[in-house]
Structures are given as structure tokens and as C-alpha cells.
């Protein structure tokens, strides 16, 4: 396989993948959405944890239910901190409509606005509202639910359908205040009192949830706490057509570690697995929502498909017994925020793996670490990308040098190969024999330009995923008109420069002998420039840096080879 064939295969694979992704977007199966105007009301039992084997026996809610106090079920509590704005429903204490105040959907570009103003036009209006992670609407339903399930023989505990009483309807983290707590109370009027307390801490995307069970009755109460996420499949309405990232369920266990559970998996089979510690989550591009039970207890993780494309993922604890006239506190944490790896590492073991680099995580994590360290020094994510590109080029300098030397030698004997082709135009076998003899005489290895590139491919793919998955690059300034490295270049300057550098680099490579292949190769810079028009600016900038550094190295080596006798 020669260099030309190798490049054609790689290019064809990339184009085929992009076309397939676009086909899936336009014509692939899409989840049905309920058309009702009101939020879907699920059966009071169907969305609760249920027993499926011996491990989960006794999890069903007791049928010995006692009426709770008559409290309106349509009340909500509003909570605002420095990072959150959210609602807590008094029915079950369910968290909904959670907005990430520091992460707007879009960002104004001041340079673009000025350019439009100069020509007397109005710039496109941007959606500056914060990203809504949890959502109470029917079309984008996503709820964080929690509660207690009584064991057989015990009176009913408050699940996420129970109605709580509240002290007030609004809470806010004031200046100088480090945390704020929101209590909700439930009682069966016969001695069982459950106080659910949400604690929000300044600067933290982790919410502490405590369920204090006070048993003032004369009977022992036994039950478990559970926490789960209910959502319809996530659809990124404003996502990049050419960038597809995983959105779905995730479970982390001691044995299996990081495990994706997509919606099809949930539909095919209910997950049922136990682990010491662990967590369950729903993730999407840049953001994650995860329930994290105590790490020192055996937790049972489950998934469930409900009607109307509703999916549940969560966990429940071992059964605990609350003796008469005693109380016990059951705790868990809800993480809802950006996938910033250093922050997530402090919240739970393995939570940073929601930044998904796939099978190349072992390579991607060091690249992300390097990107972060460089940013700590220079304070600019664009310059950090340049620094990482330079470090990778230095790491593979010798391999690249071998590849470029091989291509330079091939370029040098190219005129003689064309002469051979014309001389033996009617004898293909003789031409191949003479060509191999020339390679041997000139000590040219036609594979010498390919093998070093193949070795570097895993690193390049890992860097691609790091740039796509790193939330720190989202809406990050670079220079001048590039004010969001995660969005496309508004003036398409970087893609054009990338096409020019690709054309220059192509001119330093040996030209194909076959005229048809030569014409196809000339089209590549144009084709890739068109594709890169829609790529994030940070990714295009990486290719510009990589191509520019490669051109400098390849030009120097080519001149050396051509100067040799």
C-alpha cells in the first residue's frame, strides 16, 4: 500500500462517517414525544424501584398506607445560589428546572456585532439564557427523584409521590453565606416523621440530600432510601451537525467501573447490579447529572423503561431498621453541573470518566492534564492548544522526521517513476518490477511515510476527543473574533487557513503518478475546508497549528534530501 492509497482510504473513511452521522440526524429513528400539554403523570408504582431477583426482595412499598396531611400538591420551592437556580416540588421533593447560571446557551461575539453594525445590519440574536439541566417540561422532561421505600410489614414511607410540608417557598444564598438548607417534612400522623433536607454550598455543583427518619411510634420501621433520574431522551437542538457525543445513562460500579447504559439497553433489559459505593448518572455533551450514594455501603443500581419514552436510572440502599423512639439519617449527593474533571474527581471516584474519551481514555487523560497545566501558565485556552500541539510534535519528532524523509525521497525520484510509467505503459508487470528495483537502489521504502503516521493516529484521535469533550473550552475566548473555541469561526478564517496549509503540505509530498489520483488529491484541501467550516474553532485551530509545524519540518527535510547527490 503506497502513500496515496493510504490517504485515500483515510479520507474516504472520514467522509463516510460524517455522511452516516448526518443521515442518522436527518433520517435515523427518533424517540417519540408525548403530545400532551401537561407533564406525564406516571402510575404511583410503576416508576418506583421494584424487585427483580433475590437481591431486591422486600423492596416493594408496603400496602399498609396511612393518609398524609392534606397539602396542595402544586406548590414549589425556588432556590437560588451562585451557581444554581432551581425548583423543588413539594410532591416528593423532586428537583426540576435546574439552571446553570454560569453557563449560558450562547455567547455574544462583540467583534461580529461591530462588523454587522458597520454595514448597517443587526447581528443574529443569541440565546443568553442559562443552560437548563433538569427540566419539568413534557418535551424535555428530566427530574431528580428520591424517597424512602418501606419493607414488608412496615408502614408506608414517603416516596417521590408523597406530599411534604414546607416552611417557606423561596430560598437564596446571600452574600457572605457559605451554604443554605431547604427542609421538607412528611408525617403519617402516627409517629413516623421524615425530614428531607437539601443543602446547597457556595461554588459547588454537588447537592447534599439527607433524609432523617424519626420513629416516635411503638413499632420498628424498616426501609431503604432510593434516588433516581427520570428523563426522556436528550436531543441537542443546537449541536454541531458533524460532532456527535454520547448522551444517555451511565453506571459506575466497583467491578465493572465505567459502564454506558443507553436508552436501547434500558428498553431491552432492566439493569440490576450491586456494588460497594458507585454512582448512576445521565450525561450529555459538556454536562452530567449523577446520584451518588454513600461510598461505604452496598448499593443496588437499576434501570427501567417506562411508557412514552421515559427512562429511569438510579440506586437504592440496604434496608435499615429504625427502632421505636429513635431516628436515623440517610444521605446521598446529587451532582448536576459541567464535566470539569478536577472538580468531579473530588465529588466521587470515577465521576470524571463522564468526560468520555472512549477506548482511548488512557491517552486522552494525559493530554487533558497537559492542556490544563499549560492553561495554568498562559491563561488562554487557544494558546494552550498551541502548546499541546507543539509538545505532541516534539514527542513524535523522530517518527515524523522518518516519515518526511521517506516522502522527500519519493518526491525526488518521482520524475524517474513517471518516465518508467511512460516507457512501460503497456506492460504493468514490467513497470512494477522496475519500480521496485528503483526503490531498492535508491533505498526508498514506500511504506516509510505511512507507518510513522499510523503510530501517531491514536494520539491524534485522543486529542480530537479532548478538544471536543473539554467543557472549559466552551465559550472560551481566544483572540480577536474567536471568542468561543467551541463554536465555528464566525468569519471562516481558520478553516480557509487550514485549507491553505493543507495545500502547501500537499505540494511537499510526492505527487501521484496516476493522473486521476492526482486530480482527486488536488480536491482534498477544498473538500476538507468545506467540512471544517462547521467544526469548532478550537479543533480547526489545532489542525492549523499541526499543519504549520509539519510544513516547517517537512520543508526543511525536503530541502536537505533534494540537496543530496
C-alpha positions as CSV (number, residue, x, y, z in Angstrom):
1,X,0.0,0.0,0.0
2,X,1.5,3.3,-1.0
3,X,1.0,6.8,0.5
4,X,-1.7,7.8,-2.0
5,X,-3.8,4.8,-1.3
6,X,-3.4,5.2,2.4
7,X,-4.5,8.9,2.3
8,X,-7.5,8.0,0.0
9,X,-8.7,5.3,2.4
10,X,-8.4,7.6,5.5
11,X,-10.2,10.4,3.7
12,X,-12.9,8.1,2.4
13,X,-13.5,6.7,5.9
14,X,-13.8,10.2,7.4
15,X,-16.2,11.4,4.7
16,X,-18.3,8.2,5.0
17,X,-18.5,8.6,8.8
18,X,-19.6,12.2,8.5
19,X,-22.2,11.3,5.9
20,X,-23.5,8.5,8.1
21,X,-23.8,10.8,11.1
22,X,-25.8,13.3,9.0
23,X,-28.0,10.6,7.7
24,X,-28.7,9.4,11.2
25,X,-29.6,13.0,12.2
26,X,-32.0,13.5,9.3
27,X,-33.5,10.1,8.7
28,X,-32.5,7.9,11.7
29,X,-35.0,6.8,14.3
30,X,-36.1,9.5,16.7
31,X,-37.8,8.9,20.1
32,X,-41.5,9.7,20.1
33,X,-42.5,12.5,22.4
34,X,-45.8,12.7,24.2
35,X,-48.1,15.4,22.7
36,X,-49.9,16.2,25.9
37,X,-49.6,19.7,27.1
38,X,-49.4,18.6,30.8
39,X,-46.4,16.7,32.2
40,X,-46.9,13.0,32.1
41,X,-48.3,11.6,35.3
42,X,-46.9,8.1,35.8
43,X,-48.6,5.4,37.9
44,X,-47.8,5.7,41.5
45,X,-46.0,2.4,41.5
46,X,-44.6,1.8,38.0
47,X,-41.7,4.3,38.4
48,X,-40.6,3.1,41.8
49,X,-37.7,0.6,42.4
50,X,-39.1,-3.0,42.1
51,X,-37.8,-6.4,42.9
52,X,-36.5,-8.5,40.1
53,X,-34.4,-11.1,41.9
54,X,-33.4,-12.2,45.4
55,X,-31.1,-9.2,45.8
56,X,-34.1,-6.9,45.6
57,X,-36.6,-8.9,47.6
58,X,-38.6,-6.8,50.0
59,X,-38.1,-3.5,48.3
60,X,-41.8,-3.1,47.4
61,X,-43.7,-0.3,49.2
62,X,-45.9,-1.6,52.0
63,X,-49.6,-1.7,51.1
64,X,-50.4,-0.6,54.6
65,X,-50.7,3.1,53.6
66,X,-51.7,5.9,56.0
67,X,-53.1,9.1,54.6
68,X,-50.8,12.2,54.9
69,X,-51.8,15.7,55.8
70,X,-53.8,17.4,53.1
71,X,-51.4,19.8,51.5
72,X,-51.7,21.3,48.0
73,X,-49.5,19.3,45.6
74,X,-48.8,22.1,43.2
75,X,-46.5,24.1,45.4
76,X,-42.9,24.5,44.6
77,X,-39.8,25.9,46.4
78,X,-37.5,28.1,44.5
79,X,-33.8,28.0,45.3
80,X,-31.1,30.3,44.0
81,X,-27.3,30.1,44.7
82,X,-24.3,31.5,43.0
83,X,-24.3,28.5,40.5
84,X,-27.9,27.2,40.6
85,X,-31.5,28.4,40.0
86,X,-33.9,25.5,40.6
87,X,-37.3,24.4,41.8
88,X,-38.2,21.7,44.3
89,X,-41.7,20.2,44.1
90,X,-43.4,19.6,47.4
91,X,-44.6,16.4,45.9
92,X,-41.8,14.0,46.6
93,X,-39.2,16.8,47.0
94,X,-38.4,16.3,43.3
95,X,-35.8,18.7,41.8
96,X,-36.7,20.2,38.4
97,X,-36.0,23.2,36.2
98,X,-32.4,23.4,37.4
99,X,-30.5,26.2,35.5
100,X,-26.7,26.5,35.5
101,X,-26.3,30.3,36.0
102,X,-22.7,30.4,34.8
103,X,-23.3,28.6,31.6
104,X,-25.5,30.4,29.1
105,X,-26.7,28.6,25.9
106,X,-24.8,31.0,23.6
107,X,-22.4,33.9,23.9
108,X,-22.4,37.3,22.2
109,X,-19.4,38.0,19.9
110,X,-18.5,41.6,20.2
111,X,-16.4,41.7,17.0
112,X,-19.2,40.1,15.0
113,X,-21.7,42.6,16.4
114,X,-19.5,45.5,15.5
115,X,-19.0,44.2,11.9
116,X,-22.7,43.9,11.5
117,X,-23.2,47.4,12.9
118,X,-20.7,48.8,10.4
119,X,-22.7,47.5,7.5
120,X,-26.0,48.6,9.0
121,X,-27.2,45.2,9.8
122,X,-28.4,43.5,13.0
123,X,-26.4,40.5,14.3
124,X,-28.2,37.2,14.9
125,X,-29.9,37.2,18.3
126,X,-28.2,34.9,20.8
127,X,-29.9,32.8,23.4
128,X,-28.2,34.1,26.6
129,X,-30.4,32.2,29.0
130,X,-28.6,29.7,31.2
131,X,-28.4,26.0,30.3
132,X,-31.3,24.1,31.9
133,X,-30.1,20.7,33.0
134,X,-33.1,19.4,34.9
135,X,-36.4,20.2,33.2
136,X,-40.0,19.9,34.2
137,X,-41.5,20.4,30.7
138,X,-43.0,17.4,28.8
139,X,-40.8,17.6,25.8
140,X,-37.5,17.8,27.7
141,X,-38.6,16.0,31.0
142,X,-35.6,15.4,33.3
143,X,-36.2,15.0,37.0
144,X,-34.1,14.1,40.1
145,X,-36.2,12.0,42.4
146,X,-35.6,10.5,45.8
147,X,-37.5,8.9,48.6
148,X,-38.0,6.0,51.0
149,X,-39.4,2.6,50.4
150,X,-40.8,0.7,53.4
151,X,-40.1,-3.0,53.7
152,X,-42.9,-5.5,54.0
153,X,-44.6,-5.2,57.4
154,X,-43.7,-1.6,57.9
155,X,-46.0,1.4,57.3
156,X,-45.5,3.4,54.1
157,X,-42.6,5.8,53.9
158,X,-42.6,8.9,51.7
159,X,-41.6,8.1,48.1
160,X,-41.3,10.8,45.4
161,X,-45.2,10.8,45.1
162,X,-45.7,11.7,48.7
163,X,-46.6,15.3,49.6
164,X,-44.3,17.2,52.0
165,X,-45.0,20.3,54.1
166,X,-42.6,23.2,53.9
167,X,-41.5,26.2,55.9
168,X,-41.3,28.7,53.1
169,X,-41.4,28.8,49.3
170,X,-38.2,30.7,48.5
171,X,-34.5,30.3,49.5
172,X,-31.5,32.3,48.3
173,X,-27.8,32.0,49.1
174,X,-26.9,35.5,50.3
175,X,-23.6,37.3,50.0
176,X,-21.2,36.0,52.7
177,X,-23.3,32.9,53.3
178,X,-21.5,29.6,52.6
179,X,-24.5,27.3,52.4
180,X,-28.3,27.2,52.6
181,X,-30.5,24.3,53.7
182,X,-34.0,23.6,52.5
183,X,-36.1,21.3,54.7
184,X,-39.3,19.4,53.8
185,X,-41.3,17.4,56.3
186,X,-43.6,14.4,55.9
187,X,-45.6,12.6,58.6
188,X,-48.1,9.8,58.7
189,X,-49.7,11.3,61.9
190,X,-48.9,8.1,63.8
191,X,-45.3,8.7,64.9
192,X,-43.3,8.4,61.7
193,X,-41.7,11.7,60.7
194,X,-39.3,12.1,57.7
195,X,-37.4,15.3,57.2
196,X,-35.8,15.7,53.8
197,X,-33.1,18.4,53.8
198,X,-31.3,19.7,50.7
199,X,-28.1,21.6,51.4
200,X,-26.5,23.9,48.8
201,X,-22.9,25.1,49.1
202,X,-21.4,28.2,47.6
203,X,-19.5,27.4,44.4
204,X,-20.5,23.7,44.4
205,X,-22.5,21.7,41.9
206,X,-23.0,18.9,44.4
207,X,-26.2,19.0,46.5
208,X,-26.3,17.1,49.8
209,X,-29.6,15.3,50.4
210,X,-30.4,13.9,53.9
211,X,-33.5,12.0,54.9
212,X,-33.9,12.0,58.6
213,X,-36.3,9.2,59.8
214,X,-37.7,9.8,63.3
215,X,-39.8,6.9,64.6
216,X,-41.9,8.0,67.6
217,X,-44.2,5.0,67.2
218,X,-44.1,1.8,69.2
219,X,-43.1,-0.4,66.1
220,X,-39.8,-0.7,64.4
221,X,-39.8,0.8,60.9
222,X,-37.7,-0.8,58.2
223,X,-37.0,0.5,54.8
224,X,-34.5,1.8,52.2
225,X,-33.7,5.1,50.6
226,X,-33.5,5.4,46.8
227,X,-32.5,8.1,44.4
228,X,-33.2,8.1,40.6
229,X,-33.2,10.2,37.5
230,X,-36.2,10.2,35.2
231,X,-35.9,11.6,31.7
232,X,-36.9,11.5,28.1
233,X,-34.0,11.0,25.5
234,X,-31.8,14.1,25.3
235,X,-31.7,16.0,22.0
236,X,-29.2,18.7,21.4
237,X,-31.2,21.2,19.2
238,X,-28.2,23.5,18.7
239,X,-25.5,20.9,18.5
240,X,-22.9,20.7,15.7
241,X,-24.0,18.5,12.8
242,X,-20.6,17.0,12.5
243,X,-19.9,16.5,16.2
244,X,-21.8,13.6,17.9
245,X,-21.2,12.8,21.6
246,X,-22.8,10.2,23.8
247,X,-26.0,11.2,25.7
248,X,-27.6,8.6,27.9
249,X,-27.2,6.6,31.1
250,X,-24.0,5.7,32.9
251,X,-23.3,3.5,35.9
252,X,-20.1,3.2,37.8
253,X,-19.5,0.1,40.0
254,X,-16.6,-1.4,41.8
255,X,-16.4,-4.4,39.5
256,X,-17.3,-3.0,36.0
257,X,-16.1,0.6,36.6
258,X,-17.5,3.0,34.0
259,X,-20.4,1.4,32.0
260,X,-22.6,3.1,29.5
261,X,-26.3,2.2,29.6
262,X,-28.0,3.8,26.6
263,X,-31.8,4.0,26.1
264,X,-31.9,1.0,23.8
265,X,-30.1,-1.1,26.6
266,X,-32.7,0.1,29.1
267,X,-35.5,-0.9,26.7
268,X,-34.0,-4.3,26.1
269,X,-33.3,-5.3,29.7
270,X,-33.5,-3.8,33.1
271,X,-30.2,-3.3,34.7
272,X,-29.8,-4.9,38.2
273,X,-26.4,-4.9,39.8
274,X,-24.9,-4.3,43.3
275,X,-21.7,-2.6,44.2
276,X,-19.9,-1.1,47.1
277,X,-20.2,2.6,46.5
278,X,-20.6,3.6,42.9
279,X,-23.0,6.1,41.3
280,X,-25.6,6.4,38.5
281,X,-25.9,9.3,36.0
282,X,-27.4,10.7,32.9
283,X,-24.9,12.6,30.8
284,X,-24.8,14.8,27.7
285,X,-22.3,16.9,25.9
286,X,-20.4,19.1,28.5
287,X,-22.8,18.3,31.4
288,X,-23.7,15.5,33.8
289,X,-26.3,14.7,36.4
290,X,-25.4,11.9,38.9
291,X,-26.9,10.5,42.1
292,X,-24.0,9.4,44.4
293,X,-25.0,7.2,47.3
294,X,-22.6,6.7,50.3
295,X,-19.3,5.1,49.2
296,X,-19.1,2.8,52.2
297,X,-22.3,0.9,51.7
298,X,-23.6,-1.8,49.3
299,X,-25.8,-0.1,46.8
300,X,-28.1,-1.6,44.2
301,X,-28.3,0.0,40.8
302,X,-31.2,-0.3,38.4
303,X,-32.7,1.0,35.2
304,X,-36.2,0.8,33.9
305,X,-38.1,1.8,30.7
306,X,-41.5,3.4,31.3
307,X,-44.2,4.4,28.8
308,X,-43.9,7.3,26.4
309,X,-40.1,7.1,26.1
310,X,-39.5,7.8,29.8
311,X,-36.3,6.1,31.2
312,X,-35.2,5.7,34.8
313,X,-31.7,5.1,36.2
314,X,-30.9,5.0,39.9
315,X,-29.9,3.1,43.0
316,X,-31.3,2.1,46.4
317,X,-29.6,1.4,49.7
318,X,-29.6,-1.7,52.0
319,X,-32.6,-1.9,54.4
320,X,-32.2,-0.1,57.7
321,X,-34.2,-0.5,60.9
322,X,-35.3,2.5,62.9
323,X,-36.2,1.3,66.4
324,X,-39.1,3.0,68.3
325,X,-38.3,6.5,69.7
326,X,-35.1,6.7,67.7
327,X,-34.0,8.3,64.5
328,X,-31.6,7.7,61.7
329,X,-30.2,9.9,58.8
330,X,-29.8,8.5,55.3
331,X,-27.7,10.6,53.0
332,X,-26.7,10.9,49.3
333,X,-25.4,13.6,46.9
334,X,-26.7,14.9,43.6
335,X,-24.2,16.3,41.2
336,X,-25.6,18.5,38.5
337,X,-23.2,20.6,36.5
338,X,-20.4,20.9,34.0
339,X,-18.0,18.0,33.4
340,X,-14.9,19.7,34.8
341,X,-12.6,16.8,35.6
342,X,-10.6,18.1,38.6
343,X,-13.8,19.1,40.3
344,X,-15.6,15.8,39.6
345,X,-12.7,13.8,40.9
346,X,-13.3,15.3,44.3
347,X,-17.0,14.5,44.3
348,X,-16.9,10.7,43.6
349,X,-14.5,8.1,42.4
350,X,-14.6,7.7,38.6
351,X,-17.1,10.6,38.1
352,X,-14.6,12.3,35.8
353,X,-14.9,9.4,33.4
354,X,-18.2,11.0,32.2
355,X,-15.8,13.1,30.1
356,X,-15.8,10.3,27.6
357,X,-12.7,9.6,25.5
358,X,-13.8,6.0,24.7
359,X,-11.2,3.3,24.4
360,X,-8.5,6.0,24.2
361,X,-9.1,7.3,27.7
362,X,-5.6,6.1,28.7
363,X,-4.1,8.5,26.1
364,X,-6.8,11.2,26.4
365,X,-6.4,11.9,30.2
366,X,-2.7,12.7,30.0
367,X,-3.4,15.1,27.0
368,X,-6.1,16.8,29.1
369,X,-3.8,17.1,32.0
370,X,-1.2,18.7,29.8
371,X,-3.8,21.1,28.3
372,X,-4.8,22.1,31.9
373,X,-1.2,22.6,33.1
374,X,-0.3,24.8,30.1
375,X,-3.5,26.8,30.7
376,X,-2.5,27.4,34.3
377,X,0.7,29.1,33.0
378,X,-0.6,31.0,30.0
379,X,-4.3,31.7,31.0
380,X,-5.6,31.3,27.4
381,X,-7.1,28.0,26.1
382,X,-6.2,28.8,22.5
383,X,-2.5,29.2,23.4
384,X,-2.9,26.0,25.5
385,X,-4.0,24.2,22.3
386,X,-0.9,25.5,20.5
387,X,1.3,24.4,23.4
388,X,-0.2,20.9,23.4
389,X,0.3,20.6,19.6
390,X,3.9,21.7,20.0
391,X,4.5,19.1,22.7
392,X,3.0,16.3,20.7
393,X,5.0,17.3,17.6
394,X,8.2,17.2,19.8
395,X,7.2,13.8,21.2
396,X,6.8,12.4,17.7
397,X,9.6,14.4,16.1
398,X,11.8,11.4,15.2
399,X,8.8,9.5,13.8
400,X,7.7,12.5,11.7
401,X,11.2,13.0,10.6
402,X,11.4,9.4,9.3
403,X,8.1,9.8,7.5
404,X,9.0,13.1,5.9
405,X,12.4,11.8,4.8
406,X,10.7,8.9,3.1
407,X,8.2,11.2,1.4
408,X,11.0,13.5,0.3
409,X,13.0,10.7,-1.2
410,X,9.8,9.5,-3.0
411,X,9.3,13.1,-4.3
412,X,12.9,13.2,-5.6
413,X,12.6,10.1,-7.7
414,X,9.1,11.0,-8.9
415,X,10.2,12.2,-12.4
416,X,12.1,8.9,-13.0
417,X,9.0,7.0,-11.9
418,X,6.9,8.9,-14.5
419,X,9.5,8.1,-17.2
420,X,9.2,4.4,-16.2
421,X,5.4,4.6,-16.4
422,X,5.6,6.1,-19.9
423,X,8.2,3.6,-21.0
424,X,6.3,0.5,-19.8
425,X,2.8,1.9,-20.3
426,X,1.7,-1.4,-22.0
427,X,3.5,-3.7,-19.5
428,X,2.2,-3.2,-16.0
429,X,4.2,-6.2,-14.6
430,X,7.4,-4.9,-16.0
431,X,6.7,-1.4,-14.7
432,X,6.2,-2.8,-11.1
433,X,9.4,-4.8,-11.4
434,X,11.5,-1.8,-12.5
435,X,9.8,0.4,-9.9
436,X,10.7,-2.0,-7.0
437,X,14.3,-2.2,-8.4
438,X,14.5,1.6,-8.3
439,X,13.2,1.7,-4.7
440,X,15.8,-0.8,-3.7
441,X,18.6,1.0,-5.5
442,X,17.7,4.4,-4.0
443,X,16.9,2.9,-0.6
444,X,13.4,4.2,-0.6
445,X,10.7,2.4,1.4
446,X,7.2,3.2,0.0
447,X,5.7,2.3,3.4
448,X,8.2,4.6,5.2
449,X,5.8,7.5,5.0
450,X,2.8,5.5,6.3
451,X,4.0,3.6,9.3
452,X,5.1,6.6,11.4
453,X,1.7,8.2,10.7
454,X,-0.2,5.1,11.8
455,X,1.7,5.0,15.1
456,X,0.6,8.6,15.8
457,X,-3.1,8.2,14.8
458,X,-4.3,7.1,18.4
459,X,-2.8,10.3,19.8
460,X,-4.4,12.5,17.2
461,X,-7.8,10.9,17.8
462,X,-7.4,11.3,21.5
463,X,-6.5,15.0,21.1
464,X,-9.6,15.4,18.9
465,X,-11.8,13.9,21.7
466,X,-10.1,16.0,24.3
467,X,-10.9,19.2,22.4
468,X,-14.5,18.1,21.7
469,X,-15.3,17.0,25.3
470,X,-13.5,19.6,27.4
471,X,-16.2,21.9,28.8
472,X,-13.5,24.5,29.7
473,X,-13.2,25.3,26.0
474,X,-16.9,26.0,25.8
475,X,-17.4,29.8,25.1
476,X,-13.7,30.3,25.9
477,X,-12.1,33.5,24.4
478,X,-9.0,33.2,22.2
479,X,-8.1,36.3,20.2
480,X,-10.0,39.0,18.3
481,X,-13.0,37.5,16.6
482,X,-12.5,34.0,18.1
483,X,-14.5,34.4,21.3
484,X,-15.8,30.9,21.6
485,X,-13.4,28.0,20.9
486,X,-16.4,25.5,21.0
487,X,-18.3,27.3,18.2
488,X,-17.4,27.6,14.5
489,X,-15.3,30.5,13.3
490,X,-17.9,33.3,12.5
491,X,-15.8,34.6,9.6
492,X,-14.4,31.2,8.5
493,X,-10.8,32.5,8.6
494,X,-9.4,29.5,10.4
495,X,-10.9,26.9,8.0
496,X,-9.5,28.8,5.0
497,X,-6.1,29.0,6.6
498,X,-6.4,25.3,7.3
499,X,-7.1,24.6,3.6
500,X,-4.1,26.7,2.6
501,X,-1.8,24.9,4.9
502,X,-3.1,21.5,3.7
503,X,-2.5,22.6,0.1
504,X,1.1,23.7,1.0
505,X,1.7,20.4,2.8
506,X,0.4,18.5,-0.2
507,X,2.8,20.3,-2.5
508,X,5.7,19.0,-0.4
509,X,4.5,15.4,-0.8
510,X,5.3,13.2,-3.8
511,X,2.6,13.7,-6.4
512,X,0.6,10.6,-7.6
513,X,1.8,9.0,-10.8
514,X,-1.8,8.3,-11.9
515,X,-3.4,11.4,-13.3
516,X,-6.8,10.6,-11.9
517,X,-5.4,10.1,-8.4
518,X,-3.5,13.5,-8.8
519,X,-6.8,15.2,-9.6
520,X,-8.6,13.6,-6.6
521,X,-5.7,14.7,-4.3
522,X,-6.0,18.3,-5.5
523,X,-9.6,18.3,-4.4
524,X,-8.8,17.2,-0.9
525,X,-7.9,20.7,0.5
526,X,-11.2,22.1,-0.9
527,X,-13.3,19.2,0.5
528,X,-11.8,19.4,4.0
529,X,-12.0,23.2,4.0
530,X,-15.8,22.9,3.4
531,X,-16.1,20.3,6.2
532,X,-14.0,22.4,8.7
533,X,-16.3,25.4,8.1
534,X,-18.7,23.8,10.6
535,X,-16.1,22.5,13.1
536,X,-15.4,24.1,16.4
537,X,-12.8,26.9,16.2
538,X,-10.6,25.2,18.8
539,X,-10.4,22.0,16.7
540,X,-9.7,23.9,13.5
541,X,-7.0,25.9,15.2
542,X,-5.3,22.7,16.3
543,X,-5.2,21.5,12.7
544,X,-3.8,24.8,11.6
545,X,-1.1,24.6,14.2
546,X,-0.3,21.0,13.4
547,X,-0.2,21.6,9.7
548,X,2.0,24.7,10.1
549,X,4.5,22.9,12.3
550,X,4.5,19.9,9.9
551,X,5.2,22.2,6.9
552,X,8.2,23.7,8.6
553,X,9.6,20.3,9.5
554,X,8.8,18.8,6.1
555,X,10.1,21.7,4.1
556,X,13.5,21.6,6.0
557,X,13.9,17.8,5.4
558,X,12.8,18.0,1.8
559,X,15.4,20.7,1.0
560,X,18.0,18.5,2.7
561,X,17.1,15.5,0.6
562,X,17.0,17.5,-2.7
563,X,20.4,18.9,-1.9
564,X,21.9,15.4,-1.7
565,X,23.6,14.0,-4.8
